């Protein structure tokens, strides 16, 4: 029997079947630092990002540029109707061949909805993976200073009060081990009553933590019988946070004496402080990270804007002089100066190779980092103070034997001081002092920010120069008198006082890192004094007088 002839053209190739992929990603309980390395990798490769509302901001920072966030578009176009569910958005994108990340608060394996989506993917042949995250029931107690076990071990039982049955309560109540209860502020007292009814002693220690692992975290010590009164006395109830998830730990592990020595997170010197940093996000990157390490919440508000010089010819001649060998040195005194030269290079089709044979100086670490990003390693940075004065301390004098050229190119701002120019000339160098950019006052920040500045919503403000003082007051108004004012040096402090501000903190040397350290030391001293006096630890903004309500 002869074979049946094929009706398919052997030269015709079938289009491959488009197959999507879903990553169910645990985003942890709130602290962005708890994302795993695998989670960051998955986010960087995603075409589509769907996230629980509470963790969208946590994961968005690591998402690939251009990744779609369909839930935001769906909410924006819903116009009163119910937007599609996260599950619908995930499956629709996966069916169309996209790489989807569904970010879940806590751990995906503890989320029933995520598990259902996994089953749906498996049923349709869509590839998926699970990236575990730190579960709130484990992460929050760790941040609250409540270990779930001691050296002797012991049992740990986890209860979700929203779904727990009577039998579950009875089993946990009959145990003398640690109980970790997921509930809400308004229902935590009811959970305590369930445990007492099931056999737990009323005087069993208990901690209640809201907004765990974030800088809004608050923890209260109580017992099963007193938790309702403790929350009421702390004015936690009633409050807008009443329905917010909390983690309650019941057992000897949560005894106040034990927690006092282990509460590492809430005892940070600037914990929860809202700190205003009058700099752009790019300029403030390392400073903001340092403030976060002290427990603060930095808010970058630019007070200056950078614009090209009014007459660019001088800058153009200087950049051409770099290429033709006019200079022995080029000195950068700011990140903006690096940016200005880099943009001019790109305009002429040049790159970092144009610096070959030229010595490069940077005034400090941030400026040096900007140069390294450009592909240039500085030959000179201050060994001591990161300032023009520190740079001059290390700058070599001109030596006609070793220096074939005696000229320095100094690109800088239009309002820069003359100290560096004068110092270089004293060392025997000729200086081409060139205006590379102009600094102008920035536009006013949004109204809520201005209101927070004037109304005492910020706990501290860091002034890194006299111009930041003048410009912030000019565009946003004078900070409230409860706000802690921290200045980088005497000249900045004098300007602040001239504007009617009380200077509370001054850096021991003109460095933004030392300024942040000084503010942290100030905050730590305030905290220690409050604890020693047996008083509540309040942020400066919490001490502002409340407005009296008008009588009708």
Secondary structure, DSSP 4 states (H G I P E B T S, - for coil): -PPPPP-S-TT--PPPPP--EEEEEE-BSS-GGG--HHHHHHHHT-SEEEE-GGGHHHHHTTSPTT-B-HHHHHHHH-TTSPPPPHHHHHHHHHHTT-EEEEEESB-GGG-HHHHHHHHHHHHHT-EEEEE----HHHHHHHHTT--S-BTTB--EEEEETTT--HHHHHHHHH--SEEEEEEETTTHHHHHHHHHHTT--TT-EEEEEESTTSTT-EEEEEETTTHHHHHHHTT-SSSTTTTSEEEEEESGGG-HHHHHHH--STTSTTTT-EEEE-S-TTTTHHHHHHHHHTT-EEEE---EEEE--S-THHHHHHHHHHHHT--SEEEE-SHHHHHHHHHHHHHHT--GGGGTT-EEEESSHHHHHHHHHHT---SEE-SS-SSHHHHHHHPPPP-TTT-S--EEEEEEETT--SHHHHHHHHTT-EEEEEEEEEEEEPPPPPHHHHHHHHHT--SEEEE-SHHHHHHHHHHH-PPPTTSEEEESSHHHHHHHHHTTPPEEEE-SSS-HHHHHHHHHHHHHHHHHHHHHTT-----GGGGSPPPPPPP-
